[in-house]
Amino acid sequence: MAGQLDYHAMCEIFTRFQAAEPEPMGELDHVNAYTLVVAVALSAQATDVGVNRATRDLFKIADTPQKMLDLGEEGLIQHIKTIGLYRNKAKHVMKLSRILVEDYGGCVPNSRAALQSLPGVGRKTANVVLNMWWHYPAQAVDTHIFRVGNRSGIGPGRDVVAVERAIEDNVPVGFQRHAHHWLILHGRYTCKARKPACGTCLIRDLCLFEDKTL
Ligand code: SF4
C-alpha cells in the first residue's frame, strides 16, 4: 500500500483528470433515481455493459417501483437472467420496490441511511446513487477505486471504508463530486488490475506505485 500523496500532488492529479474529461459520466443506463438504484443493485459482480443490455427493455415497462411490482418477480427474472446472481437480485429488487411504495410514496429516499436500509443496497450502491442522482460528493469505492487509490497514493486504505475516507479527506473539495468517476474510469481503462498502462498514464510522474510498467 502506498502512502498518501500530498496536497499539491492531489491538486495536480485532479486538474489533469478534469482537463482530460471535464464531465465524467457513469456507464450504467437509467432514466430516474429508481432505475439507477435497480441498475446499481443488479451490477454487483456484473459488468455495466451486461446490466445495460438487460435493463434496456426492462426499464421501458418498469421504471417505477409500482410498475416493477406489477411486472412481478418472474417477469423481472425474464429480463435479468443473463446477469449473475439474478434470482437473488430479483428478490431484492421486488422487496425494495415494495418498501419504496409502502414507506416512501414510490420515491427514492436521499439519505445514505435510508438507502442502505433497502434490501440489496449497500454502502457502495448508496454512494453511487447519492453521487450520480443527487450530485452529492459521495465516493463509491469499487474494485477499481480501491486498486487505483492504493497503488497511486490518491486514497490508500486497507478496506473500502478507509479508502473512501482517504479520498474524502484528501481530494480538494472542488474535485470531490467527480472524483469517483474519474477514478473508476482510470482504473477501468488505464490502471487495470493485471497490467496497468503506466506508460500512457497521465499521472505517472506523481503516482507512488513502485512496480510501474513501461
Ligand atoms: S502510473 Fe501505473 S500504477 Fe500509477 S496510476 Fe498510472 S497506471 Fe496506475
Boltz pocket constraint, residues with backbone or C-beta under 6 A from the ligand:
constraints:
  - pocket:
      binder: B
      contacts: [[A, 148], [A, 151], [A, 152], [A, 190], [A, 191], [A, 192], [A, 196], [A, 197], [A, 198], [A, 201], [A, 202], [A, 203], [A, 204], [A, 207], [A, 208], [A, 209], [A, 212], [A, 213]]
      max_distance: 6.0
